[in-house]
Amino acid sequence: MSSNPIFYGSHITKIFGDHTALDDVSFTVRQGMTLGVVGESGSGKSTLGKISLRLLHPNNGDVYFQGYPIWGMTPTQIREMRLHVQLIPQDPKNALNPAKTVWQSLCFHMAAQKVERRRWRDVAVDSLAKVALGPEYLEAFPTELSGGQAQRIAIARAISSRPDVLVCDEAVSSLDKSVQAQVLNVLCRLQQEMGLSLFFITHDLNVVDYMCDDVLVLNNGHVVESGNTREILDHPQDAYTRELLTAKEGAIREAES
Ligand SMILES: Nc1ncnc2c1ncn2[C@@H]1O[C@H](COP(=O)(O)OP(=O)(O)OP(=O)(O)O)[C@@H](O)[C@H]1O
């Protein structure tokens, strides 16, 4: 599998008032791989996610998709980039319009993403099949879905435009542990089938351990360490990473007792 950088951020700083939320943060998502961004609440993870989706302007630095700086793109390039970089949100039920069926939500997305209208039905059914849901779900409303089903619909919607990168912002943290595992497995399988690259924002080192090839540890807007997940989890160099690992071991012991 190739390891070219497909999506990366360079020297990103974000200041809110007198608070520096991100201080000179760089990251690299390698093609077909998963980068985890992990840190406690307030460390700057969501701010980094929003900047990488071009939803929030950084004070300094830029994010590059296939070598192009997203904050220097023309409107046409931005539309093209949005086809290829998709968000998987934290709360899928909030992200789906409660007044629309799954079919209507998928059509709205496919229209926005310029999928040819004559292909909508096939793409919708195929996208649902990819997340292990049958075509009967097209008629469902969000209120009729479980959290795990709603998240799989959100993933189906995102992949309907054949993206290259999924930005997953705490994508499983609102789900029960067993449902989390199902959704993570769907993402792993899609990654292999579609060659997706994942930018995985999470507070949970267990998720990082399970999903991520690379990890970047954020503390208070600073990168405290980054690199190969196995090496960092087995040999953390920074005291903050060791604290997160201690919390992770505690959570596992609690779950097992
Ligand atoms: N729009 C904003 N205006 C002012 N401060 C903000 C804004 N957005 C984020 N912040 C601040 O920036 C810091 C980083 O916030 P951010 O939401 O990125 O952290 P996080 O790691 O994603 O936390 P959580 O896991 O709780 O979502 C926090 O101190 C937060 O209060």
The ligand as an SDF file (V2000), in Angstrom:
LIG
                    3D

 31 33  0  0  0  0  0  0  0  0999 V2000
  -15.3100   29.2670   18.4550 N   0  0  0  0  0  0  0  0  0  0  0  0
  -14.5290   29.3060   19.5320 C   0  0  0  0  0  0  0  0  0  0  0  0
  -14.3730   30.4640   20.2240 N   0  0  0  0  0  0  0  0  0  0  0  0
  -13.5560   30.5260   21.2910 C   0  0  0  0  0  0  0  0  0  0  0  0
  -12.8380   29.4820   21.7650 N   0  0  0  0  0  0  0  0  0  0  0  0
  -12.9630   28.3140   21.1320 C   0  0  0  0  0  0  0  0  0  0  0  0
  -13.8190   28.1590   19.9870 C   0  0  0  0  0  0  0  0  0  0  0  0
  -13.7260   26.8800   19.5570 N   0  0  0  0  0  0  0  0  0  0  0  0
  -12.8730   26.2630   20.3980 C   0  0  0  0  0  0  0  0  0  0  0  0
  -12.4260   27.1120   21.3310 N   0  0  0  0  0  0  0  0  0  0  0  0
  -11.4640   26.8090   22.4040 C   0  0  0  0  0  0  0  0  0  0  0  0
  -10.3290   26.1950   21.7930 O   0  0  0  0  0  0  0  0  0  0  0  0
   -9.8560   25.1310   22.6110 C   0  0  0  0  0  0  0  0  0  0  0  0
   -9.8450   23.8440   21.8120 C   0  0  0  0  0  0  0  0  0  0  0  0
  -11.1990   23.4650   21.5610 O   0  0  0  0  0  0  0  0  0  0  0  0
  -11.5780   22.1750   20.7130 P   0  0  0  0  0  0  0  0  0  0  0  0
  -13.0640   22.0990   20.6470 O   0  0  0  0  0  0  0  0  0  0  0  0
  -10.8290   22.1850   19.4360 O   0  0  0  0  0  0  0  0  0  0  0  0
  -11.0040   21.0070   21.6460 O   0  0  0  0  0  0  0  0  0  0  0  0
  -11.2800   19.4520   21.5770 P   0  0  0  0  0  0  0  0  0  0  0  0
   -9.9860   18.7790   21.8410 O   0  0  0  0  0  0  0  0  0  0  0  0
  -11.9730   19.1150   20.3030 O   0  0  0  0  0  0  0  0  0  0  0  0
  -12.2660   19.2350   22.7890 O   0  0  0  0  0  0  0  0  0  0  0  0
  -13.5340   18.2430   22.9050 P   0  0  0  0  0  0  0  0  0  0  0  0
  -12.9690   16.8400   22.8800 O   0  0  0  0  0  0  0  0  0  0  0  0
  -14.1440   18.6010   24.2340 O   0  0  0  0  0  0  0  0  0  0  0  0
  -14.4420   18.5310   21.7400 O   0  0  0  0  0  0  0  0  0  0  0  0
  -10.7460   25.0840   23.8410 C   0  0  0  0  0  0  0  0  0  0  0  0
  -10.1110   25.8140   24.8890 O   0  0  0  0  0  0  0  0  0  0  0  0
  -12.0130   25.7910   23.3890 C   0  0  0  0  0  0  0  0  0  0  0  0
  -12.6650   26.4150   24.4690 O   0  0  0  0  0  0  0  0  0  0  0  0
  1  2  1  0
  2  3  1  0
  2  7  2  0
  3  4  2  0
  4  5  1  0
  5  6  2  0
  6  7  1  0
  6 10  1  0
  7  8  1  0
  8  9  2  0
  9 10  1  0
 10 11  1  0
 11 12  1  0
 11 30  1  0
 12 13  1  0
 13 14  1  0
 13 28  1  0
 14 15  1  0
 15 16  1  0
 16 17  2  0
 16 18  1  0
 16 19  1  0
 19 20  1  0
 20 21  2  0
 20 22  1  0
 20 23  1  0
 23 24  1  0
 24 25  2  0
 24 26  1  0
 24 27  1  0
 28 29  1  0
 28 30  1  0
 30 31  1  0
M  END
$$$$
